[in-house]
Amino acid sequence: MEFPWFYKRKGPSSGLTGLNHATARICISYNQESGFTNDVTLICGITTLCPCSKEISEYSTHNQRGYVTMKVRLSDDYDEEQDWKKALLDAAESNTSSCIYPVLKRPDEKIVTEKAYENPRFVEDMVSRGS
């Protein structure tokens, strides 16, 4: 099953709230020998700021928007009270240069720009493969 997941996000300075969205997937399968497996996927938008561009430039740098796709298998003891979508979103955004905000006023833009500048990331640095 795949569905859009909408979540509220406040501007970092203005506090103005808007809706962001990610794509969520749930795949439940059954094998007679191993039982049920619950795989979940979240695809969310992110922002990265190029460390090389920052290093060679005196005045500015470039950033990029992209998507992170995370697929995990929930363990048998997974606490269903925990929101897996929020946990995966937090994991993705903690590795980016800045979060994406649906509503930005000038004071918000300053914070987002400076946070990204102080937190440069190569897209390649965000990639990790699990087994």
N, CA, C and O atoms as a printed pandas DataFrame, in Angstrom:
     atom_number atom_name residue_name chain_id  residue_number  x_coord  y_coord  z_coord
0              1         N          MET        A               1    0.849   -1.149    0.000
1              2        CA          MET        A               1    0.000    0.000    0.000
2              3         C          MET        A               1    0.907    1.229    0.000
3              4         O          MET        A               1    1.884    1.278    0.748
4              5         N          GLU        A               2    0.595    2.203   -0.820
5              6        CA          GLU        A               2    1.342    3.457   -0.883
6              7         C          GLU        A               2    0.375    4.614   -0.701
7              8         O          GLU        A               2   -0.739    4.599   -1.226
8              9         N          PHE        A               3    0.812    5.617    0.049
9             10        CA          PHE        A               3   -0.058    6.761    0.300
10            11         C          PHE        A               3    0.773    8.004    0.603
11            12         O          PHE        A               3    1.907    7.894    1.070
12            13         N          PRO        A               4    0.213    9.191    0.339
13            14        CA          PRO        A               4    0.902   10.424    0.737
14            15         C          PRO        A               4    0.704   10.647    2.237
15            16         O          PRO        A               4   -0.398   10.492    2.762
16            17         N          TRP        A               5    1.774   11.006    2.901
17            18        CA          TRP        A               5    1.708   11.317    4.331
18            19         C          TRP        A               5    1.979   12.806    4.490
19            20         O          TRP        A               5    3.047   13.292    4.120
20            21         N          PHE        A               6    1.020   13.519    5.036
21            22        CA          PHE        A               6    1.151   14.960    5.258
22            23         C          PHE        A               6    1.475   15.214    6.722
23            24         O          PHE        A               6    0.893   14.603    7.618
24            25         N          TYR        A               7    2.416   16.127    6.948
25            26        CA          TYR        A               7    2.792   16.474    8.311
26            27         C          TYR        A               7    3.000   17.984    8.393
27            28         O          TYR        A               7    3.377   18.625    7.412
28            29         N          LYS        A               8    2.750   18.538    9.574
29            30        CA          LYS        A               8    2.889   19.976    9.787
30            31         C          LYS        A               8    4.341   20.322   10.076
31            32         O          LYS        A               8    5.062   19.579   10.741
32            33         N          ARG        A               9    4.744   21.478    9.552
33            34        CA          ARG        A               9    6.096   21.969    9.798
34            35         C          ARG        A               9    5.994   23.475   10.027
35            36         O          ARG        A               9    5.420   24.193    9.209
36            37         N          LYS        A              10    6.550   23.951   11.140
37            38        CA          LYS        A              10    6.559   25.379   11.463
38            39         C          LYS        A              10    7.836   26.023   10.966
39            40         O          LYS        A              10    8.908   25.422   11.017
40            41         N          GLY        A              11    7.715   27.252   10.484
41            42        CA          GLY        A              11    8.892   28.027   10.122
42            43         C          GLY        A              11    9.779   28.197   11.341
43            44         O          GLY        A              11    9.261   28.398   12.440
44            45         N          PRO        A              12   11.103   28.124   11.193
45            46        CA          PRO        A              12   11.998   28.150   12.353
46            47         C          PRO        A              12   12.002   29.462   13.129
47            48         O          PRO        A              12   12.362   29.471   14.306
48            49         N          SER        A              13   11.616   30.557   12.508
49            50        CA          SER        A              13   11.577   31.837   13.204
50            51         C          SER        A              13   10.145   32.362   13.319
51            52         O          SER        A              13    9.705   32.760   14.398
52            53         N          SER        A              14    9.431   32.360   12.207
53            54        CA          SER        A              14    8.085   32.926   12.187
54            55         C          SER        A              14    7.065   32.053   12.907
55            56         O          SER        A              14    6.067   32.557   13.422
56            57         N          GLY        A              15    7.313   30.753   12.943
57            58        CA          GLY        A              15    6.355   29.839   13.549
58            59         C          GLY        A              15    5.143   29.572   12.680
59            60         O          GLY        A              15    4.220   28.872   13.095
60            61         N          LEU        A              16    5.140   30.134   11.457
61            62        CA          LEU        A              16    4.019   29.892   10.557
62            63         C          LEU        A              16    4.020   28.429   10.120
63            64         O          LEU        A              16    5.058   27.874    9.759
64            65         N          THR        A              17    2.844   27.821   10.158
65            66        CA          THR        A              17    2.727   26.395    9.890
66            67         C          THR        A              17    2.224   26.141    8.479
67            68         O          THR        A              17    1.336   26.834    7.983
68            69         N          GLY        A              18    2.804   25.145    7.851
69            70        CA          GLY        A              18    2.351   24.672    6.552
70            71         C          GLY        A              18    2.429   23.157    6.532
71            72         O          GLY        A              18    2.898   22.538    7.487
72            73         N          LEU        A              19    1.969   22.569    5.448
73            74        CA          LEU        A              19    2.002   21.115    5.311
74            75         C          LEU        A              19    3.104   20.687    4.351
75            76         O          LEU        A              19    3.202   21.196    3.235
76            77         N          ASN        A              20    3.914   19.764    4.789
77            78        CA          ASN        A              20    4.863   19.057    3.936
78            79         C          ASN        A              20    4.289   17.684    3.672
79            80         O          ASN        A              20    3.338   17.263    4.330
80            81         N          HIS        A              21    4.862   16.988    2.714
81            82        CA          HIS        A              21    4.397   15.621    2.507
82            83         C          HIS        A              21    5.550   14.714    2.116
83            84         O          HIS        A              21    6.575   15.155    1.597
84            85         N          ALA        A              22    5.351   13.457    2.380
85            86        CA          ALA        A              22    6.281   12.402    1.993
86            87         C          ALA        A              22    5.425   11.261    1.455
87            88         O          ALA        A              22    4.211   11.233    1.652
88            89         N          THR        A              23    6.070   10.329    0.779
89            90        CA          THR        A              23    5.365    9.145    0.304
90            91         C          THR        A              23    5.693    7.994    1.242
91            92         O          THR        A              23    6.861    7.717    1.517
92            93         N          ALA        A              24    4.662    7.333    1.725
93            94        CA          ALA        A              24    4.831    6.210    2.641
94            95         C          ALA        A              24    4.332    4.934    1.966
95            96         O          ALA        A              24    3.357    4.943    1.215
96            97         N          ARG        A              25    5.028    3.844    2.255
97            98        CA          ARG        A              25    4.627    2.538    1.728
98            99         C          ARG        A              25    4.665    1.516    2.857
99           100         O          ARG        A              25    5.515    1.570    3.745
100          101         N          ILE        A              26    3.733    0.599    2.795
101          102        CA          ILE        A              26    3.704   -0.529    3.724
102          103         C          ILE        A              26    3.568   -1.795    2.890
103          104         O          ILE        A              26    2.687   -1.889    2.035
104          105         N          CYS        A              27    4.436   -2.763    3.136
105          106        CA          CYS        A              27    4.364   -4.042    2.436
106          107         C          CYS        A              27    4.411   -5.154    3.479
107          108         O          CYS        A              27    5.431   -5.360    4.136
108          109         N          ILE        A              28    3.320   -5.852    3.619
109          110        CA          ILE        A              28    3.249   -6.977    4.551
110          111         C          ILE        A              28    3.228   -8.253    3.726
111          112         O          ILE        A              28    2.400   -8.411    2.830
112          113         N          SER        A              29    4.131   -9.149    4.029
113          114        CA          SER        A              29    4.172  -10.412    3.294
114          115         C          SER        A              29    4.222  -11.574    4.276
115          116         O          SER        A              29    4.546  -11.414    5.453
116          117         N          TYR        A              30    3.892  -12.738    3.754
117          118        CA          TYR        A              30    3.856  -13.932    4.589
118          119         C          TYR        A              30    4.601  -15.063    3.909
119          120         O          TYR        A              30    4.432  -15.317    2.716
120          121         N          ASN        A              31    5.429  -15.735    4.694
121          122        CA          ASN        A              31    6.133  -16.920    4.258
122          123         C          ASN        A              31    5.830  -18.000    5.286
123          124         O          ASN        A              31    5.934  -17.763    6.490
124          125         N          GLN        A              32    5.461  -19.168    4.822
125          126        CA          GLN        A              32    5.039  -20.228    5.734
126          127         C          GLN        A              32    6.144  -20.575    6.744
127          128         O          GLN        A              32    5.858  -20.911    7.893
128          129         N          GLU        A              33    7.394  -20.491    6.308
129          130        CA          GLU        A              33    8.502  -20.850    7.199
130          131         C          GLU        A              33    8.876  -19.732    8.164
131          132         O          GLU        A              33    9.162  -19.991    9.333
132          133         N          SER        A              34    8.874  -18.490    7.683
133          134        CA          SER        A              34    9.333  -17.386    8.533
134          135         C          SER        A              34    8.207  -16.511    9.078
135          136         O          SER        A              34    8.454  -15.667    9.939
136          137         N          GLY        A              35    7.000  -16.690    8.605
137          138        CA          GLY        A              35    5.872  -15.898    9.099
138          139         C          GLY        A              35    5.724  -14.576    8.367
139          140         O          GLY        A              35    6.105  -14.453    7.203
140          141         N          PHE        A              36    5.169  -13.593    9.056
141          142        CA          PHE        A              36    4.905  -12.288    8.473
142          143         C          PHE        A              36    6.144  -11.394    8.530
143          144         O          PHE        A              36    6.922  -11.454    9.482
144          145         N          THR        A              37    6.316  -10.576    7.510
145          146        CA          THR        A              37    7.311   -9.505    7.539
146          147         C          THR        A              37    6.598   -8.197    7.220
147          148         O          THR        A              37    5.700   -8.142    6.379
148          149         N          ASN        A              38    7.017   -7.162    7.906
149          150        CA          ASN        A              38    6.448   -5.825    7.713
150          151         C          ASN        A              38    7.554   -4.889    7.248
151          152         O          ASN        A              38    8.398   -4.472    8.041
152          153         N          ASP        A              39    7.545   -4.562    5.964
153          154        CA          ASP        A              39    8.508   -3.621    5.403
154          155         C          ASP        A              39    7.817   -2.287    5.192
155          156         O          ASP        A              39    6.709   -2.229    4.659
156          157         N          VAL        A              40    8.479   -1.208    5.615
157          158        CA          VAL        A              40    7.924    0.128    5.429
158          159         C          VAL        A              40    8.952    0.986    4.694
159          160         O          VAL        A              40   10.159    0.808    4.858
160          161         N          THR        A              41    8.461    1.902    3.895
161          162        CA          THR        A              41    9.314    2.793    3.109
162          163         C          THR        A              41    8.817    4.217    3.276
163          164         O          THR        A              41    7.611    4.460    3.333
164          165         N          LEU        A              42    9.751    5.158    3.353
165          166        CA          LEU        A              42    9.409    6.579    3.357
166          167         C          LEU        A              42   10.301    7.276    2.337
167          168         O          LEU        A              42   11.518    7.091    2.325
168          169         N          ILE        A              43    9.675    8.080    1.485
169          170        CA          ILE        A              43   10.393    8.897    0.504
170          171         C          ILE        A              43   10.108   10.355    0.857
171          172         O          ILE        A              43    8.961   10.799    0.801
172          173         N          CYS        A              44   11.157   11.099    1.222
173          174        CA          CYS        A              44   10.946   12.476    1.666
174          175         C          CYS        A              44   11.937   13.420    1.003
175          176         O          CYS        A              44   13.038   13.022    0.621
176          177         N          GLY        A              45   11.531   14.667    0.875
177          178        CA          GLY        A              45   12.374   15.700    0.291
178          179         C          GLY        A              45   13.405   16.197    1.286
179          180         O          GLY        A              45   13.140   16.281    2.485
180          181         N          ILE        A              46   14.596   16.530    0.770
181          182        CA          ILE        A              46   15.692   17.015    1.612
182          183         C          ILE        A              46   16.456   18.122    0.883
183          184         O          ILE        A              46   16.271   18.338   -0.315
184          185         N          THR        A              47   17.306   18.808    1.622
185          186        CA          THR        A              47   18.194   19.825    1.059
186          187         C          THR        A              47   19.624   19.524    1.486
187          188         O          THR        A              47   19.884   19.227    2.652
188          189         N          THR        A              48   20.548   19.602    0.533
189          190        CA          THR        A              48   21.965   19.471    0.860
190          191         C          THR        A              48   22.703   20.689    0.316
191          192         O          THR        A              48   22.315   21.264   -0.701
192          193         N          LEU        A              49   23.765   21.066    1.006
193          194        CA          LEU        A              49   24.626   22.163    0.578
194          195         C          LEU        A              49   26.001   21.576    0.308
195          196         O          LEU        A              49   26.534   20.837    1.136
196          197         N          CYS        A              50   26.571   21.892   -0.825
197          198        CA          CYS        A              50   27.815   21.281   -1.293
198          199         C          CYS        A              50   29.034   21.769   -0.494
199          200         O          CYS        A              50   29.329   22.965   -0.498
200          201         N          PRO        A              51   29.743   20.864    0.187
201          202        CA          PRO        A              51   30.948   21.254    0.924
202          203         C          PRO        A              51   32.059   21.801    0.032
203          204         O          PRO        A              51   32.765   22.729    0.427
204          205         N          CYS        A              52   32.223   21.242   -1.161
205          206        CA          CYS        A              52   33.269   21.734   -2.076
206          207         C          CYS        A              52   32.970   23.155   -2.520
207          208         O          CYS        A              52   33.861   24.004   -2.543
208          209         N          SER        A              53   31.738   23.411   -2.865
209          210        CA          SER        A              53   31.338   24.746   -3.288
210          211         C          SER        A              53   31.592   25.748   -2.160
211          212         O          SER        A              53   32.064   26.861   -2.395
212          213         N          LYS        A              54   31.270   25.335   -0.936
213          214        CA          LYS        A              54   31.501   26.212    0.213
214          215         C          LYS        A              54   32.995   26.502    0.382
215          216         O          LYS        A              54   33.387   27.634    0.666
216          217         N          GLU        A              55   33.816   25.478    0.207
217          218        CA          GLU        A              55   35.253   25.631    0.424
218          219         C          GLU        A              55   35.922   26.521   -0.614
219          220         O          GLU        A              55   36.843   27.267   -0.279
220          221         N          ILE        A              56   35.484   26.459   -1.856
221          222        CA          ILE        A              56   36.164   27.217   -2.917
222          223         C          ILE        A              56   35.559   28.590   -3.165
223          224         O          ILE        A              56   36.127   29.390   -3.909
224          225         N          SER        A              57   34.417   28.874   -2.553
225          226        CA          SER        A              57   33.734   30.147   -2.801
226          227         C          SER        A              57   33.947   31.107   -1.645
227          228         O          SER        A              57   33.983   30.706   -0.481
228          229         N          GLU        A              58   34.087   32.372   -1.982
229          230        CA          GLU        A              58   34.219   33.386   -0.939
230          231         C          GLU        A              58   32.864   33.931   -0.492
231          232         O          GLU        A              58   32.727   34.395    0.639
232          233         N          TYR        A              59   31.863   33.878   -1.369
233          234        CA          TYR        A              59   30.615   34.578   -1.069
234          235         C          TYR        A              59   29.375   33.695   -0.968
235          236         O          TYR        A              59   28.429   34.057   -0.268
236          237         N          SER        A              60   29.352   32.581   -1.626
237          238        CA          SER        A              60   28.146   31.760   -1.550
238          239         C          SER        A              60   28.475   30.329   -1.948
239          240         O          SER        A              60   29.630   29.996   -2.213
240          241         N          THR        A              61   27.491   29.523   -1.985
241          242        CA          THR        A              61   27.637   28.128   -2.367
242          243         C          THR        A              61   26.327   27.651   -2.965
243          244         O          THR        A              61   25.308   28.333   -2.854
244          245         N          HIS        A              62   26.343   26.505   -3.590
245          246        CA          HIS        A              62   25.086   25.997   -4.149
246          247         C          HIS        A              62   24.514   24.900   -3.262
247          248         O          HIS        A              62   25.233   24.195   -2.554
248          249         N          ASN        A              63   23.214   24.789   -3.329
249          250        CA          ASN        A              63   22.553   23.705   -2.611
250          251         C          ASN        A              63   21.650   22.956   -3.577
251          252         O          ASN        A              63   21.379   23.413   -4.688
252          253         N          GLN        A              64   21.196   21.809   -3.132
253          254        CA          GLN        A              64   20.356   20.966   -3.971
254          255         C          GLN        A              64   19.205   20.412   -3.153
255          256         O          GLN        A              64   19.318   20.173   -1.951
256          257         N          ARG        A              65   18.107   20.219   -3.840
257          258        CA          ARG        A              65   17.009   19.474   -3.251
258          259         C          ARG        A              65   17.014   18.087   -3.860
259          260         O          ARG        A              65   17.381   17.896   -5.020
260          261         N          GLY        A              66   16.606   17.141   -3.065
261          262        CA          GLY        A              66   16.548   15.776   -3.559
262          263         C          GLY        A              66   15.566   14.976   -2.727
263          264         O          GLY        A              66   14.839   15.519   -1.895
264          265         N          TYR        A              67   15.562   13.696   -2.965
265          266        CA          TYR        A              67   14.685   12.791   -2.221
266          267         C          TYR        A              67   15.510   11.679   -1.594
267          268         O          TYR        A              67   16.447   11.156   -2.198
268          269         N          VAL        A              68   15.145   11.340   -0.391
269          270        CA          VAL        A              68   15.735   10.214    0.309
270          271         C          VAL        A              68   14.680    9.119    0.369
271          272         O          VAL        A              68   13.526    9.369    0.716
272          273         N          THR        A              69   15.089    7.908    0.029
273          274        CA          THR        A              69   14.202    6.749    0.132
274          275         C          THR        A              69   14.778    5.812    1.175
275          276         O          THR        A              69   15.922    5.372    1.064
276          277         N          MET        A              70   13.988    5.513    2.178
277          278        CA          MET        A              70   14.412    4.599    3.237
278          279         C          MET        A              70   13.432    3.443    3.319
279          280         O          MET        A              70   12.220    3.645    3.389
280          281         N          LYS        A              71   13.961    2.244    3.310
281          282        CA          LYS        A              71   13.133    1.045    3.441
282          283         C          LYS        A              71   13.681    0.244    4.609
283          284         O          LYS        A              71   14.864   -0.093    4.645
284          285         N          VAL        A              72   12.818   -0.055    5.554
285          286        CA          VAL        A              72   13.226   -0.815    6.733
286          287         C          VAL        A              72   12.227   -1.929    7.006
287          288         O          VAL        A              72   11.060   -1.855    6.624
288          289         N          ARG        A              73   12.712   -2.944    7.666
289          290        CA          ARG        A              73   11.846   -4.037    8.105
290          291         C          ARG        A              73   11.583   -3.839    9.584
291          292         O          ARG        A              73   12.516   -3.743   10.381
292          293         N          LEU        A              74   10.310   -3.778    9.950
293          294        CA          LEU        A              74    9.956   -3.620   11.350
294          295         C          LEU        A              74   10.165   -4.949   12.069
295          296         O          LEU        A              74    9.785   -6.006   11.565
296          297         N          SER        A              75   10.769   -4.883   13.242
297          298        CA          SER        A              75   11.025   -6.093   14.019
298          299         C          SER        A              75    9.730   -6.601   14.644
299          300         O          SER        A              75    8.739   -5.876   14.732
300          301         N          ASP        A              76    9.757   -7.842   15.069
301          302        CA          ASP        A              76    8.576   -8.446   15.691
302          303         C          ASP        A              76    8.172   -7.713   16.965
303          304         O          ASP        A              76    6.996   -7.706   17.329
304          305         N          ASP        A              77    9.140   -7.096   17.646
305          306        CA          ASP        A              77    8.823   -6.386   18.887
306          307         C          ASP        A              77    8.637   -4.882   18.682
307          308         O          ASP        A              77    8.706   -4.109   19.638
308          309         N          TYR        A              78    8.402   -4.472   17.435
309          310        CA          TYR        A              78    8.179   -3.053   17.140
310          311         C          TYR        A              78    7.000   -2.525   17.948
311          312         O          TYR        A              78    5.937   -3.145   17.988
312          313         N          ASP        A              79    7.192   -1.387   18.585
313          314        CA          ASP        A              79    6.145   -0.742   19.373
314          315         C          ASP        A              79    5.243    0.051   18.432
315          316         O          ASP        A              79    5.655    1.085   17.907
316          317         N          GLU        A              80    4.049   -0.410   18.220
317          318        CA          GLU        A              80    3.142    0.224   17.264
318          319         C          GLU        A              80    2.662    1.601   17.710
319          320         O          GLU        A              80    2.032    2.324   16.939
320          321         N          GLU        A              81    2.961    1.959   18.949
321          322        CA          GLU        A              81    2.643    3.310   19.408
322          323         C          GLU        A              81    3.604    4.331   18.805
323          324         O          GLU        A              81    3.282    5.516   18.725
324          325         N          GLN        A              82    4.777    3.878   18.381
325          326        CA          GLN        A              82    5.765    4.756   17.752
326          327         C          GLN        A              82    5.379    4.949   16.286
327          328         O          GLN        A              82    5.002    3.995   15.606
328          329         N          ASP        A              83    5.475    6.175   15.810
329          330        CA          ASP        A              83    5.144    6.475   14.414
330          331         C          ASP        A              83    6.384    6.258   13.557
331          332         O          ASP        A              83    7.305    7.075   13.576
332          333         N          TRP        A              84    6.413    5.167   12.809
333          334        CA          TRP        A              84    7.589    4.833   11.986
334          335         C          TRP        A              84    7.869    5.903   10.945
335          336         O          TRP        A              84    9.026    6.129   10.589
336          337         N          LYS        A              85    6.814    6.573   10.441
337          338        CA          LYS        A              85    7.013    7.620    9.440
338          339         C          LYS        A              85    7.811    8.766   10.044
339          340         O          LYS        A              85    8.751    9.256    9.418
340          341         N          LYS        A              86    7.459    9.196   11.227
341          342        CA          LYS        A              86    8.155   10.286   11.918
342          343         C          LYS        A              86    9.589    9.876   12.239
343          344         O          LYS        A              86   10.507   10.683   12.091
344          345         N          ALA        A              87    9.795    8.641   12.674
345          346        CA          ALA        A              87   11.141    8.170   13.002
346          347         C          ALA        A              87   12.040    8.172   11.766
347          348         O          ALA        A              87   13.200    8.578   11.847
348          349         N          LEU        A              88   11.519    7.723   10.625
349          350        CA          LEU        A              88   12.315    7.722    9.401
350          351         C          LEU        A              88   12.556    9.142    8.891
351          352         O          LEU        A              88   13.644    9.448    8.404
352          353         N          LEU        A              89   11.547   10.009    8.998
353          354        CA          LEU        A              89   11.725   11.408    8.602
354          355         C          LEU        A              89   12.822   12.053    9.450
355          356         O          LEU        A              89   13.692   12.741    8.917
356          357         N          ASP        A              90   12.787   11.839   10.748
357          358        CA          ASP        A              90   13.812   12.394   11.639
358          359         C          ASP        A              90   15.201   11.869   11.275
359          360         O          ASP        A              90   16.174   12.622   11.285
360          361         N          ALA        A              91   15.291   10.573   10.952
361          362        CA          ALA        A              91   16.583    9.987   10.567
362          363         C          ALA        A              91   17.105   10.633    9.289
363          364         O          ALA        A              91   18.291   10.951    9.197
364          365         N          ALA        A              92   16.241   10.828    8.311
365          366        CA          ALA        A              92   16.666   11.439    7.047
366          367         C          ALA        A              92   17.097   12.879    7.268
367          368         O          ALA        A              92   18.172   13.283    6.825
368          369         N          GLU        A              93   16.265   13.655    7.951
369          370        CA          GLU        A              93   16.548   15.080    8.112
370          371         C          GLU        A              93   17.749   15.351    9.010
371          372         O          GLU        A              93   18.379   16.401    8.886
372          373         N          SER        A              94   18.078   14.437    9.903
373          374        CA          SER        A              94   19.245   14.637   10.772
374          375         C          SER        A              94   20.548   14.505    9.991
375          376         O          SER        A              94   21.612   14.860   10.498
376          377         N          ASN        A              95   20.471   14.000    8.767
377          378        CA          ASN        A              95   21.659   13.832    7.930
378          379         C          ASN        A              95   21.705   14.806    6.762
379          380         O          ASN        A              95   22.552   14.670    5.878
380          381         N          THR        A              96   20.817   15.778    6.745
381          382        CA          THR        A              96   20.782   16.747    5.653
382          383         C          THR        A              96   21.394   18.073    6.097
383          384         O          THR        A              96   21.739   18.252    7.265
384          385         N          SER        A              97   21.522   18.981    5.161
385          386        CA          SER        A              97   22.006   20.316    5.510
386          387         C          SER        A              97   20.908   21.136    6.173
387          388         O          SER        A              97   21.180   21.926    7.077
388          389         N          SER        A              98   19.674   20.951    5.729
389          390        CA          SER        A              98   18.551   21.675    6.307
390          391         C          SER        A              98   17.254   20.968    5.957
391          392         O          SER        A              98   17.165   20.261    4.952
392          393         N          CYS        A              99   16.263   21.166    6.789
393          394        CA          CYS        A              99   14.924   20.644    6.503
394          395         C          CYS        A              99   14.271   21.495    5.416
395          396         O          CYS        A              99   14.704   22.616    5.147
396          397         N          ILE        A             100   13.248   20.960    4.811
397          398        CA          ILE        A             100   12.451   21.721    3.857
398          399         C          ILE        A             100   11.224   22.253    4.596
399          400         O          ILE        A             100   10.534   21.518    5.303
400          401         N          TYR        A             101   10.974   23.533    4.416
401          402        CA          TYR        A             101    9.854   24.193    5.086
402          403         C          TYR        A             101    8.851   24.659    4.038
403          404         O          TYR        A             101    9.244   25.243    3.028
404          405         N          PRO        A             102    7.558   24.411    4.263
405          406        CA          PRO        A             102    6.562   24.826    3.274
406          407         C          PRO        A             102    6.261   26.319    3.300
407          408         O          PRO        A             102    5.809   26.873    2.298
408          409         N          VAL        A             103    6.507   26.985    4.436
409          410        CA          VAL        A             103    6.258   28.422    4.563
410          411         C          VAL        A             103    7.515   29.068    5.136
411          412         O          VAL        A             103    7.961   28.726    6.231
412          413         N          LEU        A             104    8.083   30.017    4.370
413          414        CA          LEU        A             104    9.271   30.729    4.838
414          415         C          LEU        A             104    9.085   32.229    4.667
415          416         O          LEU        A             104    8.760   32.704    3.579
416          417         N          LYS        A             105    9.293   32.962    5.740
417          418        CA          LYS        A             105    9.387   34.416    5.695
418          419         C          LYS        A             105   10.863   34.780    5.792
419          420         O          LYS        A             105   11.693   33.908    6.048
420          421         N          ARG        A             106   11.205   36.048    5.594
421          422        CA          ARG        A             106   12.618   36.443    5.580
422          423         C          ARG        A             106   13.411   35.968    6.805
423          424         O          ARG        A             106   14.510   35.438    6.644
424          425         N          PRO        A             107   12.884   36.145    8.022
425          426        CA          PRO        A             107   13.665   35.657    9.179
426          427         C          PRO        A             107   13.891   34.140    9.133
427          428         O          PRO        A             107   14.926   33.651    9.586
428          429         N          ASP        A             108   12.921   33.402    8.585
429          430        CA          ASP        A             108   13.072   31.956    8.426
430          431         C          ASP        A             108   14.167   31.638    7.415
431          432         O          ASP        A             108   14.987   30.747    7.634
432          433         N          GLU        A             109   14.174   32.375    6.304
433          434        CA          GLU        A             109   15.167   32.137    5.252
434          435         C          GLU        A             109   16.581   32.318    5.796
435          436         O          GLU        A             109   17.483   31.556    5.448
436          437         N          LYS        A             110   16.776   33.315    6.639
437          438        CA          LYS        A             110   18.092   33.542    7.241
438          439         C          LYS        A             110   18.522   32.318    8.038
439          440         O          LYS        A             110   19.654   31.857    7.894
440          441         N          ILE        A             111   17.651   31.792    8.861
441          442        CA          ILE        A             111   17.978   30.632    9.693
442          443         C          ILE        A             111   18.260   29.404    8.836
443          444         O          ILE        A             111   19.236   28.691    9.071
444          445         N          VAL        A             112   17.412   29.154    7.845
445          446        CA          VAL        A             112   17.579   27.987    6.978
446          447         C          VAL        A             112   18.888   28.087    6.193
447          448         O          VAL        A             112   19.633   27.113    6.093
448          449         N          THR        A             113   19.161   29.260    5.643
449          450        CA          THR        A             113   20.387   29.464    4.869
450          451         C          THR        A             113   21.616   29.258    5.734
451          452         O          THR        A             113   22.548   28.568    5.321
452          453         N          GLU        A             114   21.641   29.841    6.922
453          454        CA          GLU        A             114   22.800   29.722    7.803
454          455         C          GLU        A             114   22.970   28.302    8.334
455          456         O          GLU        A             114   24.094   27.818    8.467
456          457         N          LYS        A             115   21.856   27.634    8.636
457          458        CA          LYS        A             115   21.951   26.242    9.103
458          459         C          LYS        A             115   22.560   25.365    8.012
459          460         O          LYS        A             115   23.454   24.564    8.285
460          461         N          ALA        A             116   22.082   25.515    6.787
461          462        CA          ALA        A             116   22.618   24.719    5.682
462          463         C          ALA        A             116   24.098   25.032    5.469
463          464         O          ALA        A             116   24.898   24.128    5.229
464          465         N          TYR        A             117   24.458   26.304    5.556
465          466        CA          TYR        A             117   25.844   26.719    5.339
466          467         C          TYR        A             117   26.777   26.101    6.381
467          468         O          TYR        A             117   27.906   25.726    6.066
468          469         N          GLU        A             118   26.307   26.001    7.602
469          470        CA          GLU        A             118   27.122   25.443    8.685
470          471         C          GLU        A             118   27.060   23.921    8.736
471          472         O          GLU        A             118   27.755   23.298    9.539
472          473         N          ASN        A             119   26.235   23.322    7.889
473          474        CA          ASN        A             119   26.027   21.877    7.925
474          475         C          ASN        A             119   26.101   21.288    6.515
475          476         O          ASN        A             119   25.157   20.630    6.077
476          477         N          PRO        A             120   27.219   21.515    5.790
477          478        CA          PRO        A             120   27.295   21.023    4.409
478          479         C          PRO        A             120   27.316   19.495    4.361
479          480         O          PRO        A             120   27.882   18.842    5.237
480          481         N          ARG        A             121   26.697   18.943    3.333
481          482        CA          ARG        A             121   26.645   17.492    3.144
482          483         C          ARG        A             121   26.737   17.165    1.666
483          484         O          ARG        A             121   26.054   17.776    0.844
484          485         N          PHE        A             122   27.575   16.211    1.330
485          486        CA          PHE        A             122   27.522   15.613    0.012
486          487         C          PHE        A             122   26.346   14.641    0.005
487          488         O          PHE        A             122   26.073   13.979    1.007
488          489         N          VAL        A             123   25.665   14.559   -1.108
489          490        CA          VAL        A             123   24.604   13.567   -1.227
490          491         C          VAL        A             123   25.181   12.181   -0.962
491          492         O          VAL        A             123   24.538   11.348   -0.324
492          493         N          GLU        A             124   26.387   11.939   -1.449
493          494        CA          GLU        A             124   27.028   10.638   -1.270
494          495         C          GLU        A             124   27.228   10.290    0.203
495          496         O          GLU        A             124   27.229    9.115    0.570
496          497         N          ASP        A             125   27.396   11.309    1.047
497          498        CA          ASP        A             125   27.597   11.061    2.472
498          499         C          ASP        A             125   26.319   10.587    3.169
499          500         O          ASP        A             125   26.371   10.029    4.265
500          501         N          MET        A             126   25.194   10.811    2.533
501          502        CA          MET        A             126   23.917   10.419    3.120
502          503         C          MET        A             126   23.544    8.988    2.760
503          504         O          MET        A             126   22.636    8.419    3.366
504          505         N          VAL        A             127   24.220    8.404    1.798
505          506        CA          VAL        A             127   23.841    7.087    1.301
506          507         C          VAL        A             127   24.420    6.000    2.196
507          508         O          VAL        A             127   25.602    6.014    2.540
508          509         N          SER        A             128   23.572    5.076    2.557
509          510        CA          SER        A             128   23.994    3.918    3.334
510          511         C          SER        A             128   23.138    2.739    2.920
511          512         O          SER        A             128   21.923    2.868    2.769
512          513         N          ARG        A             129   23.755    1.615    2.741
513          514        CA          ARG        A             129   22.994    0.429    2.348
514          515         C          ARG        A             129   22.964   -0.549    3.512
515          516         O          ARG        A             129   23.985   -0.837    4.136
516          517         N          GLY        A             130   21.786   -1.042    3.782
517          518        CA          GLY        A             130   21.628   -2.064    4.807
518          519         C          GLY        A             130   21.431   -3.422    4.149
519          520         O          GLY        A             130   21.291   -3.531    2.931
520          521         N          SER        A             131   21.425   -4.420    4.958
521          522        CA          SER        A             131   21.215   -5.759    4.404
522          523         C          SER        A             131   19.821   -6.253    4.688
523          524         O          SER        A             131   19.468   -7.365    4.295
